[in-house]
Amino acid sequence: MTGTAEAVPAPEDVLTAMADPVRREILAALARTGGATPTSLAAVLPVTRQAVAKHLAVLDRAGLVRSRRAGREVHYEAELRPLRQATRWLDVLADRWEQRLEAIRELAEGGSEA
């Protein structure tokens, strides 16, 4: 790790990257195997190596993968911290909505007794 602060991806960037089923498959494969190259991922996915590379670029921008060069190949690994952060953000959002719905329910039930 370098001494520079890493930018934390915004939850919406993570969710946008995860919206595509192929990107979800790629991230799952990377998490399952510990890492892979675009070529090895394309061998097990129904898309070309070029498509995998484009999907990896989106995942990289969202902070969901990290890459390292080994000779002529680039190896990618899953980085799940941004996904966990987005999940926590969604949990907070869900709690707020639950509180709002509960307040509406209390108002509706209180209003029917009058």
C-alpha positions as CSV (number, residue, x, y, z in Angstrom):
1,M,0.0,0.0,0.0
2,T,1.3,3.5,-0.8
3,G,1.4,6.4,1.5
4,T,-1.3,8.3,-0.5
5,A,-4.9,8.3,0.6
6,E,-7.1,6.1,-1.6
7,A,-10.3,7.6,-2.9
8,V,-13.4,5.9,-1.6
9,P,-15.8,5.1,-4.4
10,A,-19.3,6.5,-4.1
11,P,-22.0,4.0,-3.3
12,E,-23.8,4.9,-6.6
13,D,-20.6,4.1,-8.6
14,V,-20.4,0.7,-6.9
15,L,-24.1,0.0,-7.5
16,T,-23.8,1.1,-11.1
17,A,-20.9,-1.3,-11.7
18,M,-22.7,-4.1,-10.0
19,A,-25.9,-3.6,-12.1
20,D,-24.5,-5.6,-15.0
21,P,-24.8,-9.4,-14.6
22,V,-21.6,-10.0,-16.5
23,R,-19.7,-7.7,-14.1
24,R,-21.3,-9.6,-11.1
25,E,-20.1,-12.9,-12.6
26,I,-16.6,-11.5,-13.1
27,L,-16.4,-10.2,-9.5
28,A,-17.7,-13.5,-8.2
29,A,-15.2,-15.4,-10.2
30,L,-12.3,-13.2,-9.0
31,A,-13.5,-13.5,-5.4
32,R,-13.8,-17.3,-5.8
33,T,-10.5,-17.9,-7.4
34,G,-8.4,-15.2,-5.8
35,G,-7.6,-13.6,-9.1
36,A,-7.4,-14.1,-12.9
37,T,-6.4,-12.5,-16.2
38,P,-9.0,-11.2,-18.7
39,T,-8.1,-14.2,-20.9
40,S,-8.8,-16.7,-18.2
41,L,-12.0,-15.0,-17.3
42,A,-13.2,-14.9,-21.0
43,A,-12.6,-18.7,-21.1
44,V,-15.3,-19.3,-18.5
45,L,-17.7,-16.5,-19.4
46,P,-20.0,-16.0,-22.4
47,V,-18.2,-12.9,-23.6
48,T,-15.0,-12.0,-25.4
49,R,-11.7,-11.1,-23.8
50,Q,-12.2,-7.5,-25.1
51,A,-15.6,-7.4,-23.4
52,V,-14.1,-8.8,-20.2
53,A,-11.4,-6.0,-20.3
54,K,-14.1,-3.3,-20.7
55,H,-16.1,-4.8,-17.8
56,L,-12.9,-4.9,-15.7
57,A,-12.3,-1.2,-16.4
58,V,-15.7,-0.4,-15.0
59,L,-15.1,-2.5,-12.0
60,D,-11.7,-0.8,-11.5
61,R,-13.2,2.7,-11.7
62,A,-15.7,1.6,-9.0
63,G,-12.8,0.3,-6.9
64,L,-14.0,-3.3,-7.0
65,V,-10.9,-4.8,-8.5
66,R,-7.2,-4.2,-8.3
67,S,-4.7,-5.1,-10.9
68,R,-1.0,-6.0,-11.0
69,R,1.2,-6.6,-14.0
70,A,3.1,-9.8,-14.3
71,G,5.2,-9.6,-17.4
72,R,2.8,-9.2,-20.4
73,E,-0.2,-10.2,-18.4
74,V,-2.4,-8.2,-16.0
75,H,-3.9,-10.1,-13.1
76,Y,-7.0,-8.8,-11.4
77,E,-8.2,-9.5,-7.9
78,A,-11.5,-8.7,-6.2
79,E,-11.6,-5.7,-3.8
80,L,-14.7,-6.2,-1.8
81,R,-14.4,-3.2,0.6
82,P,-16.3,-0.8,-1.6
83,L,-19.1,-3.4,-1.9
84,R,-19.3,-3.7,1.9
85,Q,-19.4,0.1,2.2
86,A,-22.2,0.3,-0.4
87,T,-24.1,-2.4,1.5
88,R,-23.7,-0.4,4.8
89,W,-25.0,2.7,3.0
90,L,-28.0,0.7,1.7
91,D,-28.7,-0.6,5.2
92,V,-28.7,3.0,6.6
93,L,-31.0,4.0,3.8
94,A,-33.3,1.1,4.4
95,D,-33.5,1.9,8.1
96,R,-34.5,5.5,7.3
97,W,-37.2,4.3,5.0
98,E,-38.5,1.8,7.6
99,Q,-38.6,4.7,10.1
100,R,-40.6,6.8,7.7
101,L,-43.0,4.0,6.9
102,E,-43.5,3.3,10.6
103,A,-44.3,7.0,11.1
104,I,-46.8,6.9,8.3
105,R,-48.4,3.7,9.6
106,E,-48.7,5.3,13.1
107,L,-50.3,8.4,11.5
108,A,-52.7,6.3,9.5
109,E,-53.7,4.1,12.5
110,G,-54.1,7.1,14.8
111,G,-56.2,8.9,12.2
112,S,-58.7,6.0,11.9
113,E,-59.6,6.3,15.6
114,A,-61.0,9.9,15.4
